[in-house]
Amino acid sequence: MKTYRIMAIDDENIVGKMIKTVFEQAGYIVETFLNAKPALERLKKEKFDVVITDLKMKDIDGMKVLETIKKEFPETKVIMITAFASLDTSIQAFRKKVDDFFPKPVKISELKACVERLIHGES
C-alpha cells in the first residue's frame, strides 16, 4: 500500500506540529516547514501528494507557493489555510487553482476529510 506524503508550511510552529501529529497518526509521512523557501527546495527533491500552506508568511506568501507548485508540480494538491480569510483571497486562491481553502482556526476533522478526498479522489 502506498504511503502518502504531506507537506505543511506555516510560520506558526504549533500549526505544523498539530498537522504532523494528526496526519502521522493516520499513517501519512509528514514534513513541516516554517518558511516557504526551504519547502519549495524540498519539493524539487521529493514528491508530495498534498501541500498545506499558510497564506501570510514572512518569506514567500501562500499565493506564490500555490503558483509555484501548480506550475512546477501540477500533480500535487494544495490546501491553503489562513487567519486572513476573505472573499477576495479565496477567489484569488481558487483562480490560481488551489484545491481547497480553510479559514483559521481550522477544524482538524475537516482538514483530514479534505486530504482524504484529494488523495483518494472521492468527491
C-alpha positions in Angstrom: 0.0 0.0 0.0 1.3 3.4 -0.9 2.3 5.8 1.9 1.1 9.3 1.1 3.3 12.4 1.7 2.0 15.6 3.2 3.9 18.9 3.5 2.8 21.6 5.9 4.2 25.2 5.5 3.2 27.6 8.3 5.2 30.1 10.2 3.3 29.2 13.3 5.2 26.2 14.7 2.1 25.0 16.6 0.1 24.6 13.4 2.8 22.4 11.8 3.1 20.3 14.9 -0.7 19.7 15.0 -0.8 18.7 11.3 2.3 16.5 11.7 0.8 14.7 14.8 -2.7 14.2 13.4 -1.6 13.0 9.9 1.3 10.8 11.1 -1.2 9.0 13.4 -3.3 8.4 10.3 -0.4 6.8 8.6 0.9 9.6 6.4 4.5 10.8 6.1 4.6 14.5 7.1 7.2 17.1 6.8 6.7 20.6 8.2 8.4 23.9 7.3 8.2 27.3 9.0 9.3 29.1 5.7 8.3 28.5 2.1 11.8 28.7 0.5 13.2 25.5 2.1 9.8 23.8 1.5 9.9 24.6 -2.2 13.5 23.4 -2.4 12.4 20.1 -0.8 9.6 19.7 -3.4 12.3 19.6 -6.1 13.9 16.5 -4.4 10.8 14.6 -3.1 7.3 14.2 -4.4 4.5 15.2 -2.0 0.8 14.3 -2.6 -0.6 17.3 -0.7 0.8 20.6 0.5 -1.0 22.5 3.2 0.2 26.1 3.2 -0.5 29.2 5.2 -1.3 32.4 3.2 0.6 35.0 5.2 4.3 34.1 5.8 7.5 36.2 6.2 9.5 35.0 3.2 7.2 33.8 0.4 3.4 34.1 0.8 1.0 31.3 0.2 -0.2 32.6 -3.1 3.3 32.5 -4.5 3.7 29.0 -3.1 0.5 27.9 -4.7 1.5 29.4 -8.1 4.9 27.7 -7.9 3.5 24.3 -7.0 0.8 24.4 -9.7 3.4 25.3 -12.3 6.3 23.1 -11.3 4.4 20.2 -9.6 0.9 20.1 -11.1 0.0 16.7 -9.7 0.5 18.0 -6.1 -2.7 19.1 -4.4 -2.6 22.4 -2.5 -4.8 23.3 0.5 -4.5 26.9 1.8 -5.2 27.9 5.4 -5.3 31.4 6.7 -6.2 33.6 9.5 -6.8 36.4 7.0 -9.6 34.7 5.0 -11.7 37.0 2.9 -13.8 36.5 -0.2 -11.1 38.3 -2.2 -8.3 36.0 -1.0 -10.4 32.8 -1.5 -11.4 33.9 -5.1 -7.7 34.7 -5.8 -6.6 31.3 -4.5 -9.3 29.4 -6.5 -8.3 31.3 -9.6 -4.8 30.1 -9.1 -6.2 26.5 -8.9 -6.0 25.9 -5.1 -7.6 22.6 -4.3 -9.2 23.8 -1.1 -9.2 26.8 1.3 -9.8 27.0 5.0 -10.0 29.9 7.4 -8.1 29.6 10.7 -8.8 28.2 13.2 -9.0 25.1 11.0 -11.2 22.2 12.2 -8.7 19.3 12.0 -11.5 16.9 11.2 -12.5 18.9 8.1 -8.8 19.2 7.1 -8.4 15.5 7.4 -11.5 14.8 5.4 -10.3 17.2 2.7 -6.9 15.5 2.4 -8.6 12.0 2.2 -10.9 13.3 -0.5 -8.0 14.9 -2.5 -5.7 11.8 -2.2 -8.3 9.2 -2.9 -10.3 11.1 -5.4 -13.6 11.0 -3.6 -15.9 13.9 -4.4 
